């Protein structure tokens, strides 16, 4: 059982994630805000308790963009350095929906892996702190923005690591919309077929996607039963409850890939966002008054802006 | 002419014997792509995915990131048509050493439009970081593994299966980035690839007897395309250049030659033999080559057009033409 101090630390980090993303969205008149609301506890729990990652010596300042991978660019950078050194016993993290990049960057800052000033480079030309991150972006090591490809790539890595006798696990963060994609189910059947219990998937089931409510765009429920029928070991939790989030990661392995369905609220912690329903995917202010309203909320809840 | 059978199946087992980091990936076409012997010999290095190519491609990218060399085998159409986004983002963007063996190029299958890869080179060539190789005979099939495997990045191989003729001497392996010079001449420059090379050899022999001298080069590296000998040959001819491929004339060897000629300011005429912007249908290879005009007779007609002459070469003569083992430019006496 996790002690109170650890839980408080994770809650503080989650609060910090929301604060940083909200601050950015206010300053830039829009952004992926609801993703921070729904996934802040998930990412802070993953980074501070669930994943066994190597430490970074000190928070890293994101380097400038140095070109895409190719035969003539051996100096190509990977965002995986923010997740600590690679070692056979260390876990690895894979963000599948890169639309959550801003939330990941905020999580890296809150967990002392990225320098806070790094966020000022977000979405700036020549920076690696991109809006929809690539594998050179902080905290990322694969190309996953084309939804549905992250899980298969992570599964390939996990399979290879098992072949090499490495004990570290692969943790994949996914969005619920990705369970509309055929490739996701191809990957699930493969992981189950090859009894891959060295992979764990945390799914942000916030119930919304670009076009609106998931249940109105293309139904994915009953997700738990669907996944179980594919051979996964599924846990359904409240995605804002730290204890519930962490518990499934501690169970003894039994040969099945782990899926933790984290049911979340897309305006958790910033309740005044509720009025945007069902368009939570990308928050854009139409009037100065809207922006003012959130600015005041930020000040009341978190004190001053950064 | 020697005809060999199930070459890749036997060759791969031998070649991969002492290479524990080679993994073979299959999408329910294990015997059809000649990896059944590998599966039986090294079951721990064989991964079956079922009919699920998109996952297989991204998964291959993951394996490659951890230091393995995935040798993906399936029909070509299921590589580049079914899983294009996965190839682009999970394999090609990160420049990972995944080797994709695409079987059933163009007319080599009676399986119809769903199984005939007619635009694979055009599609794969436009991907940054991608290397493209094509096999034209038994020696190419036997030796493509070494050259594919020497590339630091993804490779797409247009592969042959089943009974394959040996056109090139066994002692002369495919050389990366180097064309095989099969005949010298200065009237016409002919670039052929894949199974069209055998047809071209038949026609070139007949044309020689009519006094037409042809510089015939067999192209096996389609990307990168920078063999100096080929670039020189594009301009060194009296009448012009002919390309001949088992692929649509859009985006393949013909297009590559056109780009290179335009860039070099070569104003010689270029005639492209290939599938003329049309889908194929289910029929025998011989029938399709004739119907779509990519056989030896098509080459004769094209040479007649380019030289404005008539040779009255009989089709049966072309079919019966005896093909002796060809030596590349490495052996001067064979020229």
Interface residues (C-beta under 8 A of the other chain):
Chain A: X68 X69 X70 X71 X135 X141 X142 X143 X145 X146 X148 X149 X152 X153 X154 X155 X156 X157 X158 X159 X160 X161 X163 X164 X182 X183 X186 X187 X189 X190
Chain B: X47 X49 X50 X52 X54 X55 X57 X58 X59 X60 X61 X62 X63 X64 X65 X66 X67 X68 X85 X86 X89 X90 X93 X94 X95 X128 X129 X152 X153
